[in-house]
Amino acid sequence: MKELETYGAAADGRIWTYTVQRFAPKSPPYSPAGEFTPFVVAYVETGDGIRIEGILSGVDAADVFIGMEVSLESCTDVPRYVPARGGTS
């Protein structure tokens, strides 16, 4: 069995595909503390071609689109992305 290796992917990318999570997940780290609010789950394709699943915040779900430029905001439990500044084309 091959051992896992750490790979440093780029922090910026574009939304490859996404969905809106409209029901509360049952387990951490996705389960909300308190009242549930729908959120965007996106696959982000980084500049080096890696696709990473994460949560997109800082934008209304109706304004999200495939190809939207995003930046990694944090990566503690789940990668969390935000729209890139000026990157809405």
C-alpha positions in Angstrom: 0.0 0.0 0.0 1.3 3.4 -1.0 1.7 5.9 1.9 -0.1 9.2 1.7 1.9 12.3 0.8 1.3 15.9 1.5 0.8 18.1 -1.5 0.7 21.9 -1.4 -2.1 22.9 -3.8 -2.5 26.5 -4.9 -4.8 28.6 -2.7 -6.7 30.3 -5.6 -8.8 28.7 -8.3 -12.1 28.6 -10.1 -15.4 26.9 -9.3 -15.5 23.7 -11.3 -19.0 22.7 -10.1 -21.1 23.4 -7.0 -24.4 22.6 -5.2 -26.4 24.3 -2.5 -26.7 22.3 0.7 -30.4 22.9 1.7 -30.6 20.4 4.6 -28.6 20.1 7.8 -25.8 17.5 7.6 -25.9 14.9 10.4 -22.2 14.9 11.3 -19.3 17.2 12.0 -17.5 19.1 10.6 -20.4 20.0 8.4 -23.2 20.0 11.0 -24.2 23.5 12.1 -24.2 24.9 15.6 -27.6 26.4 16.1 -30.1 27.2 13.4 -29.3 25.8 9.9 -28.7 28.1 7.0 -28.3 26.7 3.4 -24.7 27.0 2.1 -22.7 26.4 -1.1 -20.5 23.3 -1.5 -18.1 23.7 -4.4 -15.4 21.8 -6.2 -12.6 24.3 -6.8 -10.1 23.6 -9.5 -6.8 25.1 -8.6 -4.3 26.6 -11.0 -2.3 23.4 -10.8 -5.3 21.3 -11.9 -6.3 19.8 -8.5 -10.0 19.8 -7.6 -10.8 20.3 -4.0 -14.2 20.2 -2.3 -15.0 23.0 0.1 -17.5 25.4 1.4 -18.0 28.8 -0.3 -19.0 31.7 1.8 -19.2 35.5 1.4 -21.6 35.3 -1.6 -25.3 34.6 -2.1 -25.9 31.2 -3.6 -27.8 32.9 -6.5 -24.7 34.8 -7.5 -22.4 31.7 -7.7 -21.4 30.4 -11.1 -19.1 27.8 -12.7 -15.8 29.5 -13.5 -16.1 32.0 -10.6 -12.7 32.9 -9.2 -12.2 32.0 -5.5 -9.5 32.2 -2.9 -8.9 29.9 0.1 -9.9 31.6 3.3 -9.1 28.8 5.8 -8.5 25.1 6.0 -8.9 23.9 9.5 -11.7 21.3 9.3 -13.0 21.8 5.8 -11.5 24.0 3.1 -13.4 27.3 3.1 -13.3 29.6 0.0 -14.5 33.1 -0.6 -14.9 35.0 -3.9 -11.6 36.4 -5.2 -11.4 40.2 -5.1 -12.5 41.4 -8.5 -12.7 37.8 -9.7 -16.3 37.5 -10.8 -15.7 37.0 -14.5 
